[in-house]
Amino acid sequence: MRYLNDKNIHELNFDWNNNIKVIADATHSLILNDMAQPIKPYLRYGNNKNRIIAMPAFIGGNINKSGIKWIASFPENINKGIARAHSVIILNEADTGIPVGVINSGAISAIRTASVSGFIIKEFIKQRKSQKVSIGIIGFGPIGQTHLNMCNALLAENIENVFIYDIKGVNKELIPENLKEKVIVVQNWEDAYVDVDIFITCTVSAERYIDKQPKAGSLHLNVSLRDYKPEVFGWFSKAMIVDDWDEVCRENTDIEMFHKTNGLQRENVAQIQTIQKENFFNSLDEDQAIMFNPMGMAIFDIAMADNYLKLALHKNVGVLLDN
């Protein structure tokens, strides 16, 4: 069994196109129902803002692994100089149950999250045949930074501008060198929202605040899930995408709010596995704004962990543990 930590993950090559292919392969297993993924339980105690989530899954195909992610989210950690989220993934051989890897790394979660966003962006760009795009990112912590790096690798010279807003300010040293002339740090969320083609929420906001009309035809990646007010629903109602309805329609997400306040139902949303096969983006009116709401699927975490474990084995990175 091999043990990997954050340092080990960062020693390996962040190939974003390969990472996105991992998500595409996992989505194919989802289409074939060659997977198992029970609803994840939330462990809460003490401060109700805190939670530890268990995410077990099996995924077949060329991945063929089972495993579990155990991820803790303690929002007030940032006031103590500690990362908000910590996660450990255990991987097992699917056919024997033998543990083959332990990955103690928040980087895998960030990579998975940005790769799922990249999968959606790639399909959006391909189906819409978009050329130059402007991007808005709200929140520039680890998830926002990882999304910027992913967009940089995926879209490269097609990026016209990137508008970034963070309530605590933006460390410009974390912006990739080749993007610095294109990145504009703005002073409010509206300036990163109203006129962009791709908008990404990466916050830990306790209250919803987005209440303005989106740009016509824009793609919104609602990664942080609790930023949009009910009044925006009408602009997105015909183009809502989720990764898993049962997972995302709970825990005070925007989808649950739209369900309770605006009557959004399961049959009104598109599932992530339909995006490719149904040519989803081209089926919409050109001016229709689109919102993707990913609660986070355990099969994607297992697939990404397996990808980095294989890279680590190939490059002899990490620590080999005795049985």
C-alpha contacts under 8 A as a table, 3 or more apart, distances in Angstrom:
res1	aa1	res2	aa2	distance
1	M	99	P	6.50
1	M	100	V	4.34
1	M	101	G	5.07
1	M	102	V	7.42
1	M	320	L	5.90
1	M	321	L	5.33
1	M	322	D	6.93
1	M	323	N	7.07
2	R	100	V	6.36
2	R	101	G	4.77
2	R	102	V	6.32
2	R	309	L	7.92
2	R	318	G	6.51
2	R	319	V	5.56
2	R	320	L	4.53
2	R	321	L	5.77
3	Y	101	G	5.88
3	Y	102	V	4.85
3	Y	103	I	5.83
3	Y	104	N	7.66
3	Y	318	G	5.67
3	Y	319	V	5.08
3	Y	320	L	6.34
3	Y	321	L	6.82
4	L	7	K	7.93
4	L	8	N	5.68
4	L	9	I	6.94
4	L	101	G	7.80
4	L	102	V	6.35
4	L	103	I	4.72
4	L	104	N	6.15
4	L	105	S	7.43
4	L	309	L	7.95
4	L	317	V	7.68
4	L	318	G	4.94
4	L	319	V	6.69
5	N	8	N	5.29
5	N	9	I	6.39
5	N	103	I	5.84
5	N	104	N	4.78
5	N	105	S	5.10
5	N	318	G	7.48
6	D	9	I	5.10
6	D	10	H	6.27
6	D	104	N	6.83
6	D	105	S	4.68
6	D	106	G	6.85
6	D	107	A	6.11
7	K	10	H	5.24
7	K	11	E	6.38
8	N	11	E	5.06
8	N	12	L	6.83
8	N	312	A	7.93
8	N	317	V	6.30
8	N	318	G	5.89
9	I	12	L	5.42
9	I	105	S	7.58
9	I	107	A	7.09
9	I	108	I	7.68
9	I	308	Y	7.22
10	H	13	N	7.37
10	H	14	F	7.75
11	E	317	V	7.81
12	L	308	Y	7.79
12	L	311	L	7.07
12	L	312	A	7.14
14	F	19	N	7.81
15	D	18	N	5.37
15	D	19	N	6.19
16	W	19	N	4.82
16	W	20	I	6.08
16	W	115	S	7.13
16	W	150	M	6.19
16	W	153	A	6.55
16	W	154	L	7.01
17	N	20	I	5.18
17	N	21	K	6.23
17	N	153	A	7.91
17	N	154	L	6.95
18	N	21	K	4.91
18	N	22	V	6.29
19	N	22	V	5.11
19	N	23	I	6.69
19	N	111	I	7.79
19	N	112	R	7.76
19	N	115	S	5.95
19	N	304	M	7.25
20	I	23	I	5.10
20	I	24	A	6.26
20	I	115	S	5.02
20	I	116	V	6.80
20	I	118	G	6.21
20	I	119	F	5.50
21	K	24	A	4.82
21	K	25	D	6.08
21	K	119	F	7.83
22	V	25	D	5.14
22	V	26	A	6.21
22	V	303	A	6.60
22	V	304	M	6.60
22	V	307	N	7.36
23	I	26	A	5.00
23	I	27	T	6.06
23	I	112	R	7.98
23	I	115	S	6.81
23	I	116	V	6.28
23	I	119	F	6.90
23	I	300	F	6.25
23	I	303	A	7.34
23	I	304	M	7.60
24	A	27	T	5.00
24	A	28	H	6.31
24	A	119	F	6.88
25	D	28	H	5.06
25	D	29	S	6.59
25	D	61	G	7.99
26	A	29	S	5.11
26	A	30	L	6.37
26	A	59	I	7.23
26	A	63	I	8.00
26	A	299	I	6.93
26	A	300	F	6.40
26	A	303	A	6.57
27	T	30	L	4.81
27	T	31	I	6.29
27	T	272	I	7.65
27	T	273	Q	5.78
28	H	31	I	5.00
28	H	32	L	6.36
28	H	273	Q	7.30
29	S	32	L	5.04
29	S	33	N	5.92
29	S	34	D	4.97
29	S	35	M	6.40
29	S	59	I	6.85
29	S	60	G	6.40
29	S	61	G	6.20
30	L	33	N	4.86
30	L	34	D	6.17
30	L	35	M	6.33
30	L	273	Q	6.75
31	I	34	D	7.71
31	I	273	Q	5.93
33	N	36	A	7.83
34	D	59	I	6.33
34	D	60	G	5.34
34	D	61	G	7.05
35	M	57	A	7.33
35	M	58	F	5.24
35	M	59	I	4.37
35	M	60	G	5.83
35	M	299	I	7.51
36	A	57	A	5.51
36	A	58	F	4.98
36	A	59	I	6.62
36	A	299	I	7.98
37	Q	55	M	8.00
37	Q	56	P	6.36
37	Q	57	A	4.56
37	Q	58	F	6.57
37	Q	298	A	6.78
37	Q	299	I	6.95
38	P	55	M	7.97
38	P	56	P	6.92
38	P	57	A	7.09
39	I	55	M	7.89
39	I	246	D	7.68
39	I	247	E	6.58
40	K	53	I	6.63
40	K	54	A	5.62
40	K	55	M	5.26
40	K	56	P	7.31
40	K	247	E	7.75
41	P	53	I	5.92
41	P	54	A	5.83
41	P	55	M	7.67
42	Y	51	R	6.21
42	Y	52	I	5.86
42	Y	53	I	4.71
42	Y	54	A	6.87
43	L	51	R	5.53
43	L	52	I	5.05
43	L	53	I	6.14
44	R	47	N	7.72
44	R	48	N	6.23
44	R	50	N	6.37
44	R	51	R	4.97
44	R	52	I	6.75
45	Y	48	N	6.41
45	Y	50	N	7.45
45	Y	51	R	7.63
46	G	50	N	7.90
47	N	50	N	5.79
48	N	51	R	7.34
49	K	74	F	6.99
49	K	75	P	7.02
50	N	72	A	7.70
50	N	73	S	5.83
50	N	74	F	4.63
50	N	75	P	6.72
51	R	72	A	5.86
51	R	73	S	5.46
51	R	74	F	6.61
52	I	70	W	6.90
52	I	71	I	5.49
52	I	72	A	4.11
52	I	73	S	6.18
53	I	69	K	7.91
53	I	70	W	5.78
53	I	71	I	5.28
53	I	72	A	6.35
54	A	68	I	6.88
54	A	69	K	5.96
54	A	70	W	4.80
54	A	71	I	6.71
55	M	68	I	5.28
55	M	69	K	4.92
55	M	70	W	6.34
55	M	297	M	7.96
55	M	298	A	5.31
56	P	66	S	7.65
56	P	67	G	5.73
56	P	68	I	4.03
56	P	69	K	6.36
56	P	298	A	6.20
57	A	66	S	5.67
57	A	67	G	5.73
57	A	68	I	6.24
57	A	298	A	5.65
57	A	299	I	5.56
57	A	302	I	7.10
58	F	64	N	7.35
58	F	65	K	5.85
58	F	66	S	4.08
58	F	67	G	6.55
58	F	94	A	7.29
58	F	299	I	6.55
58	F	302	I	7.66
59	I	63	I	6.57
59	I	64	N	5.46
59	I	65	K	5.70
59	I	66	S	6.34
59	I	299	I	5.94
59	I	302	I	7.47
59	I	303	A	7.30
60	G	63	I	5.66
60	G	64	N	3.96
60	G	65	K	6.57
61	G	64	N	5.61
63	I	303	A	6.47
63	I	306	D	7.13
64	N	93	E	7.47
64	N	94	A	5.80
65	K	91	L	6.78
65	K	92	N	5.98
65	K	93	E	5.41
65	K	94	A	4.63
65	K	302	I	7.13
65	K	303	A	7.69
65	K	306	D	7.46
66	S	91	L	6.02
66	S	92	N	5.18
66	S	93	E	6.40
66	S	94	A	5.20
66	S	97	G	7.63
66	S	302	I	6.98
67	G	89	I	7.11
67	G	90	I	5.37
67	G	91	L	4.40
67	G	92	N	5.45
67	G	302	I	6.30
68	I	89	I	5.64
68	I	90	I	5.50
68	I	91	L	6.85
68	I	298	A	7.50
68	I	302	I	7.26
69	K	87	S	6.75
69	K	88	V	5.72
69	K	89	I	4.32
69	K	90	I	6.60
69	K	298	A	7.23
69	K	301	D	7.27
69	K	302	I	7.76
70	W	87	S	5.55
70	W	88	V	5.39
70	W	89	I	6.39
71	I	85	A	6.94
71	I	86	H	5.70
71	I	87	S	4.12
71	I	88	V	6.51
72	A	85	A	5.47
72	A	86	H	5.25
72	A	87	S	6.18
73	S	84	R	5.68
73	S	85	A	4.48
73	S	86	H	6.77
74	F	77	N	5.71
74	F	84	R	5.19
74	F	85	A	6.37
75	P	78	I	6.55
75	P	84	R	5.14
75	P	85	A	7.78
75	P	204	V	7.44
76	E	79	N	5.54
76	E	80	K	7.27
76	E	84	R	7.01
77	N	80	K	5.15
77	N	81	G	6.47
77	N	82	I	4.97
77	N	83	A	6.04
77	N	84	R	5.19
78	I	81	G	5.06
78	I	82	I	5.26
78	I	83	A	5.90
78	I	84	R	5.87
79	N	82	I	7.40
83	A	86	H	7.23
85	A	106	G	6.91
86	H	105	S	7.18
86	H	106	G	5.54
87	S	104	N	6.16
87	S	105	S	5.93
87	S	106	G	5.42
87	S	109	S	7.59
88	V	102	V	7.03
88	V	103	I	5.58
88	V	104	N	4.37
88	V	105	S	6.18
88	V	106	G	7.69
89	I	101	G	7.96
89	I	102	V	5.73
89	I	103	I	5.06
89	I	104	N	6.49
89	I	105	S	7.96
89	I	302	I	7.74
89	I	305	A	7.34
90	I	99	P	7.02
90	I	100	V	7.81
90	I	101	G	5.80
90	I	102	V	4.65
90	I	103	I	6.49
91	L	99	P	5.74
91	L	100	V	5.76
91	L	101	G	5.08
91	L	102	V	6.46
91	L	302	I	7.15
91	L	305	A	7.66
91	L	306	D	7.36
92	N	96	T	7.84
92	N	97	G	5.18
92	N	98	I	5.23
92	N	99	P	4.15
92	N	100	V	5.46
92	N	101	G	7.13
93	E	96	T	5.59
93	E	97	G	5.00
93	E	98	I	5.29
93	E	99	P	6.38
93	E	100	V	6.65
94	A	97	G	5.62
94	A	98	I	7.94
101	G	309	L	7.06
103	I	305	A	7.39
105	S	108	I	5.88
105	S	109	S	7.59
106	G	109	S	5.35
106	G	110	A	6.49
107	A	110	A	5.08
107	A	111	I	6.01
108	I	111	I	5.02
108	I	112	R	5.99
108	I	301	D	7.50
108	I	304	M	7.01
108	I	305	A	6.64
109	S	112	R	5.11
109	S	113	T	6.07
109	S	301	D	6.84
110	A	113	T	5.10
110	A	114	A	6.17
110	A	142	P	7.19
110	A	143	I	5.66
110	A	146	T	6.53
111	I	114	A	5.28
111	I	115	S	5.90
111	I	146	T	6.90
111	I	304	M	7.95
112	R	115	S	5.03
112	R	116	V	6.19
112	R	300	F	6.66
112	R	301	D	6.19
112	R	304	M	6.23
113	T	116	V	5.39
113	T	117	S	6.51
113	T	143	I	7.75
113	T	223	V	7.91
113	T	296	G	7.32
114	A	117	S	5.00
114	A	118	G	6.01
114	A	143	I	7.42
114	A	146	T	6.38
114	A	147	H	5.20
114	A	150	M	6.56
115	S	118	G	4.70
115	S	119	F	6.07
115	S	150	M	7.39
116	V	119	F	5.02
116	V	120	I	6.54
117	S	120	I	5.22
117	S	121	I	6.16
117	S	147	H	7.94
117	S	221	L	6.77
118	G	121	I	4.92
118	G	122	K	5.87
118	G	150	M	6.92
118	G	151	C	7.27
118	G	154	L	7.45
119	F	122	K	5.22
119	F	123	E	6.40
120	I	123	E	5.30
120	I	124	F	6.11
120	I	275	I	7.96
121	I	124	F	4.94
121	I	125	I	6.05
122	K	125	I	5.27
122	K	126	K	6.04
122	K	154	L	7.78
123	E	126	K	5.05
123	E	127	Q	5.87
123	E	275	I	7.51
123	E	276	Q	6.98
123	E	281	F	7.93
124	F	127	Q	5.40
124	F	128	R	5.86
124	F	129	K	7.98
124	F	219	L	7.89
124	F	281	F	6.21
125	I	128	R	5.29
125	I	129	K	5.41
125	I	130	S	5.11
125	I	131	Q	7.75
126	K	129	K	5.05
126	K	130	S	7.11
127	Q	279	N	6.97
127	Q	281	F	6.20
127	Q	282	N	5.96
128	R	281	F	6.81
128	R	282	N	6.35
130	S	133	V	7.33
131	Q	158	N	6.01
132	K	158	N	4.61
132	K	159	I	5.74
132	K	160	E	5.78
133	V	158	N	6.15
133	V	159	I	5.17
133	V	160	E	5.53
133	V	161	N	7.36
133	V	196	V	7.56
133	V	197	D	5.77
133	V	198	I	7.31
134	S	159	I	6.02
134	S	160	E	5.24
134	S	161	N	4.86
134	S	162	V	5.89
134	S	163	F	7.91
134	S	195	D	7.99
134	S	196	V	5.02
134	S	197	D	5.29
134	S	198	I	6.48
135	I	159	I	7.56
135	I	161	N	6.30
135	I	162	V	4.69
135	I	163	F	6.21
135	I	192	A	7.73
135	I	196	V	5.41
135	I	197	D	6.00
135	I	198	I	4.79
135	I	199	F	5.76
135	I	200	I	7.84
136	G	162	V	5.69
136	G	163	F	4.69
136	G	164	I	5.88
136	G	192	A	4.65
136	G	193	Y	5.94
136	G	196	V	6.04
136	G	197	D	7.97
136	G	198	I	6.28
136	G	199	F	4.62
136	G	200	I	6.14
137	I	140	F	7.39
137	I	144	G	6.77
137	I	148	L	7.96
137	I	162	V	7.51
137	I	163	F	6.31
137	I	164	I	4.88
137	I	165	Y	6.45
137	I	192	A	6.56
137	I	199	F	6.00
137	I	200	I	4.86
137	I	201	T	6.06
137	I	202	C	7.08
138	I	144	G	7.37
138	I	164	I	5.97
138	I	165	Y	4.98
138	I	166	D	5.92
138	I	189	W	6.57
138	I	192	A	7.15
138	I	200	I	6.36
138	I	201	T	5.02
138	I	202	C	5.71
138	I	203	T	6.47
139	G	144	G	5.70
139	G	164	I	7.47
139	G	165	Y	6.08
139	G	166	D	4.60
139	G	167	I	7.35
139	G	201	T	6.64
139	G	202	C	4.81
139	G	203	T	4.72
140	F	143	I	7.00
140	F	144	G	4.36
140	F	145	Q	5.61
140	F	164	I	7.39
140	F	165	Y	7.23
140	F	166	D	5.77
140	F	170	V	6.48
140	F	202	C	6.97
140	F	203	T	7.77
141	G	144	G	5.30
141	G	145	Q	6.04
141	G	202	C	7.55
141	G	203	T	7.84
142	P	145	Q	5.11
142	P	146	T	6.04
143	I	146	T	5.11
143	I	147	H	6.16
143	I	202	C	6.02
144	G	147	H	5.09
144	G	148	L	6.25
144	G	201	T	7.88
144	G	202	C	5.29
145	Q	148	L	5.11
145	Q	149	N	6.33
145	Q	174	L	7.27
145	Q	175	I	7.75
146	T	149	N	5.12
146	T	150	M	6.15
147	H	150	M	4.98
147	H	151	C	6.09
148	L	151	C	5.14
148	L	152	N	6.07
148	L	175	I	7.91
149	N	152	N	5.03
149	N	153	A	6.28
149	N	176	P	7.23
150	M	153	A	5.22
150	M	154	L	6.00
151	C	154	L	5.03
151	C	155	L	5.56
151	C	156	A	7.24
152	N	155	L	5.62
152	N	156	A	4.96
152	N	159	I	7.71
152	N	179	L	7.53
153	A	156	A	5.58
155	L	158	N	5.33
155	L	159	I	6.09
156	A	159	I	6.00
157	E	160	E	7.69
159	I	162	V	7.45
159	I	182	K	7.88
160	E	182	K	6.69
161	N	182	K	4.78
161	N	183	V	5.89
161	N	184	I	7.28
162	V	182	K	6.02
162	V	183	V	4.62
162	V	184	I	6.06
163	F	183	V	5.91
163	F	184	I	4.85
163	F	185	V	5.82
163	F	186	V	6.44
163	F	191	D	7.36
163	F	192	A	4.97
164	I	170	V	7.68
164	I	183	V	7.25
164	I	184	I	6.32
164	I	185	V	4.94
164	I	186	V	6.02
164	I	192	A	6.12
165	Y	169	G	7.21
165	Y	170	V	7.14
165	Y	185	V	6.04
165	Y	186	V	5.42
165	Y	187	Q	6.41
165	Y	188	N	6.26
165	Y	189	W	5.91
165	Y	192	A	6.61
166	D	169	G	5.05
166	D	170	V	6.07
167	I	188	N	7.96
170	V	185	V	7.10
171	N	174	L	5.84
171	N	175	I	7.68
172	K	175	I	5.39
173	E	176	P	7.85
175	I	179	L	6.80
175	I	180	K	6.29
175	I	183	V	7.99
176	P	179	L	5.45
176	P	180	K	6.49
177	E	180	K	5.47
178	N	181	E	7.38
179	L	182	K	5.23
179	L	183	V	6.09
180	K	183	V	5.27
186	V	189	W	7.56
186	V	191	D	6.27
186	V	192	A	6.87
187	Q	191	D	7.43
188	N	191	D	5.87
188	N	192	A	7.31
189	W	192	A	5.30
189	W	193	Y	6.31
190	E	193	Y	4.97
190	E	194	V	5.90
191	D	194	V	6.26
191	D	195	D	7.68
192	A	195	D	7.43
192	A	196	V	7.03
192	A	199	F	7.68
193	Y	196	V	5.92
193	Y	199	F	6.40
193	Y	214	P	7.06
193	Y	215	K	7.96
194	V	212	K	7.54
194	V	213	Q	7.20
194	V	214	P	5.68
194	V	215	K	5.80
195	D	214	P	7.53
195	D	215	K	5.52
196	V	199	F	6.43
196	V	215	K	6.55
196	V	218	S	6.92
197	D	215	K	7.04
197	D	217	G	7.30
197	D	218	S	4.55
197	D	219	L	6.17
198	I	218	S	5.82
198	I	219	L	4.84
198	I	220	H	5.87
198	I	221	L	7.57
199	F	218	S	7.56
199	F	219	L	6.30
199	F	220	H	4.76
199	F	221	L	6.12
200	I	220	H	5.95
200	I	221	L	4.75
200	I	222	N	6.08
200	I	223	V	6.73
201	T	221	L	6.49
201	T	222	N	5.29
201	T	223	V	5.43
201	T	224	S	5.63
201	T	225	L	7.77
201	T	227	D	7.37
202	C	222	N	7.81
202	C	223	V	5.84
202	C	224	S	5.23
203	T	224	S	5.65
203	T	227	D	7.96
204	V	224	S	6.64
205	S	208	R	7.03
205	S	226	R	6.91
205	S	227	D	6.71
206	A	226	R	7.58
207	E	226	R	7.18
207	E	227	D	6.87
208	R	226	R	5.92
208	R	227	D	4.29
208	R	228	Y	5.37
208	R	229	K	5.50
209	Y	227	D	5.76
209	Y	228	Y	6.03
209	Y	229	K	6.07
210	I	227	D	5.97
210	I	228	Y	4.62
210	I	229	K	5.64
210	I	232	V	7.67
211	D	228	Y	6.60
211	D	229	K	5.58
211	D	230	P	7.83
211	D	231	E	6.22
211	D	232	V	5.73
212	K	232	V	6.73
213	Q	232	V	6.74
213	Q	235	W	6.92
214	P	218	S	6.91
214	P	235	W	7.42
214	P	289	A	6.75
215	K	218	S	5.49
215	K	289	A	7.00
216	A	286	E	7.80
216	A	287	D	4.54
216	A	288	Q	5.94
216	A	289	A	5.63
217	G	285	D	8.00
217	G	286	E	5.68
217	G	287	D	4.17
217	G	288	Q	4.71
217	G	289	A	4.49
217	G	290	I	7.07
218	S	287	D	7.84
218	S	288	Q	7.36
218	S	289	A	4.84
218	S	290	I	6.25
219	L	289	A	6.08
219	L	290	I	4.86
219	L	291	M	6.12
219	L	292	F	7.80
220	H	289	A	7.61
220	H	290	I	5.87
220	H	291	M	4.60
220	H	292	F	6.13
221	L	291	M	6.02
221	L	292	F	4.99
221	L	293	N	6.58
222	N	225	L	5.24
222	N	226	R	7.97
222	N	227	D	7.74
222	N	291	M	6.68
222	N	292	F	5.80
222	N	293	N	5.12
222	N	294	P	7.12
223	V	292	F	7.92
223	V	293	N	6.39
223	V	294	P	6.11
223	V	295	M	7.79
224	S	227	D	7.01
225	L	228	Y	7.81
225	L	253	T	5.36
225	L	254	D	5.65
225	L	255	I	7.78
225	L	293	N	6.45
225	L	294	P	7.56
225	L	295	M	7.53
226	R	252	N	7.36
226	R	253	T	5.33
226	R	254	D	5.28
227	D	254	D	7.23
228	Y	232	V	6.91
228	Y	254	D	6.38
229	K	232	V	6.09
229	K	233	F	7.87
229	K	254	D	7.66
230	P	233	F	5.67
230	P	254	D	7.94
230	P	257	M	7.03
230	P	258	F	6.27
230	P	261	T	6.98
230	P	262	N	7.27
231	E	234	G	7.07
232	V	235	W	5.73
232	V	236	F	7.03
233	F	236	F	5.38
233	F	237	S	5.57
233	F	258	F	6.91
233	F	262	N	7.28
234	G	237	S	5.24
235	W	238	K	7.82
235	W	288	Q	7.58
235	W	289	A	6.54
236	F	239	A	5.45
236	F	240	M	6.27
236	F	288	Q	7.34
236	F	289	A	5.68
236	F	290	I	5.76
236	F	291	M	6.32
237	S	240	M	6.05
237	S	264	L	7.91
237	S	268	N	7.85
238	K	268	N	7.53
238	K	269	V	7.98
238	K	288	Q	7.69
238	K	290	I	7.99
239	A	269	V	7.09
239	A	270	A	7.55
239	A	284	L	7.58
239	A	288	Q	7.22
239	A	289	A	6.89
239	A	290	I	4.92
239	A	291	M	6.41
240	M	268	N	7.44
240	M	269	V	5.00
240	M	270	A	6.19
240	M	290	I	6.19
240	M	291	M	5.15
240	M	292	F	6.16
240	M	293	N	7.69
241	I	269	V	5.46
241	I	270	A	4.61
241	I	271	Q	5.73
241	I	272	I	6.51
241	I	290	I	7.74
241	I	291	M	6.12
241	I	292	F	4.60
241	I	293	N	6.10
242	V	245	W	6.21
242	V	248	V	7.30
242	V	269	V	6.80
242	V	270	A	6.34
242	V	271	Q	5.26
242	V	272	I	6.02
242	V	292	F	5.78
242	V	293	N	4.82
242	V	294	P	5.66
242	V	295	M	7.79
243	D	248	V	7.69
243	D	271	Q	5.66
243	D	272	I	4.99
243	D	273	Q	7.89
243	D	293	N	6.84
243	D	294	P	5.18
243	D	295	M	6.72
243	D	296	G	7.19
243	D	297	M	7.07
244	D	247	E	5.44
244	D	248	V	6.10
244	D	271	Q	6.70
244	D	272	I	7.76
244	D	294	P	7.55
244	D	295	M	7.22
244	D	297	M	7.47
245	W	248	V	5.26
245	W	249	C	5.76
245	W	266	R	6.43
245	W	271	Q	7.75
246	D	249	C	5.71
246	D	250	R	7.57
247	E	250	R	6.55
247	E	295	M	6.36
248	V	251	E	7.65
248	V	253	T	6.73
248	V	255	I	6.56
248	V	256	E	7.17
248	V	293	N	7.51
248	V	294	P	7.08
248	V	295	M	5.06
249	C	252	N	7.87
249	C	253	T	6.62
249	C	255	I	5.42
249	C	256	E	4.36
249	C	259	H	7.50
250	R	253	T	6.08
250	R	255	I	7.74
250	R	256	E	5.38
251	E	256	E	7.53
252	N	256	E	5.96
252	N	257	M	6.62
253	T	256	E	5.18
253	T	257	M	6.30
254	D	257	M	4.89
254	D	258	F	6.03
255	I	258	F	5.02
255	I	259	H	6.06
255	I	264	L	7.73
255	I	293	N	7.45
256	E	259	H	4.91
256	E	260	K	6.18
257	M	260	K	5.15
257	M	261	T	5.72
257	M	262	N	7.59
258	F	261	T	5.18
258	F	262	N	4.86
258	F	263	G	6.38
258	F	264	L	5.57
259	H	262	N	5.70
259	H	263	G	4.71
259	H	264	L	4.14
259	H	265	Q	6.16
260	K	263	G	5.82
260	K	264	L	7.38
264	L	268	N	6.37
265	Q	268	N	5.30
265	Q	269	V	7.23
266	R	269	V	5.81
267	E	270	A	7.82
270	A	274	T	6.69
270	A	275	I	7.61
271	Q	274	T	5.62
271	Q	275	I	7.24
272	I	275	I	5.61
273	Q	276	Q	6.95
273	Q	277	K	7.68
274	T	277	K	5.52
274	T	278	E	5.67
274	T	279	N	7.96
274	T	280	F	7.18
275	I	278	E	5.89
275	I	279	N	6.09
275	I	280	F	5.09
275	I	281	F	7.49
276	Q	279	N	5.41
276	Q	280	F	6.83
277	K	280	F	7.75
279	N	282	N	5.82
279	N	283	S	6.49
280	F	283	S	5.21
280	F	284	L	7.00
281	F	284	L	5.60
282	N	285	D	7.63
282	N	286	E	7.82
284	L	288	Q	6.49
285	D	288	Q	5.31
294	P	297	M	7.86
296	G	300	F	7.71
297	M	300	F	5.53
297	M	301	D	6.89
298	A	301	D	5.06
298	A	302	I	6.26
299	I	302	I	5.16
299	I	303	A	6.07
300	F	303	A	5.04
300	F	304	M	6.08
301	D	304	M	5.18
301	D	305	A	5.99
302	I	305	A	5.12
302	I	306	D	6.05
303	A	306	D	5.15
303	A	307	N	6.26
304	M	307	N	4.97
304	M	308	Y	6.40
305	A	308	Y	5.28
305	A	309	L	6.03
306	D	309	L	5.01
306	D	310	K	6.16
307	N	310	K	5.33
307	N	311	L	6.40
308	Y	311	L	4.91
308	Y	312	A	6.03
309	L	312	A	4.98
309	L	313	L	6.17
310	K	313	L	5.08
310	K	314	H	6.19
311	L	314	H	5.12
311	L	315	K	6.21
312	A	315	K	5.16
312	A	316	N	5.50
312	A	317	V	4.66
312	A	318	G	6.69
313	L	316	N	4.94
313	L	317	V	6.45
314	H	317	V	7.92
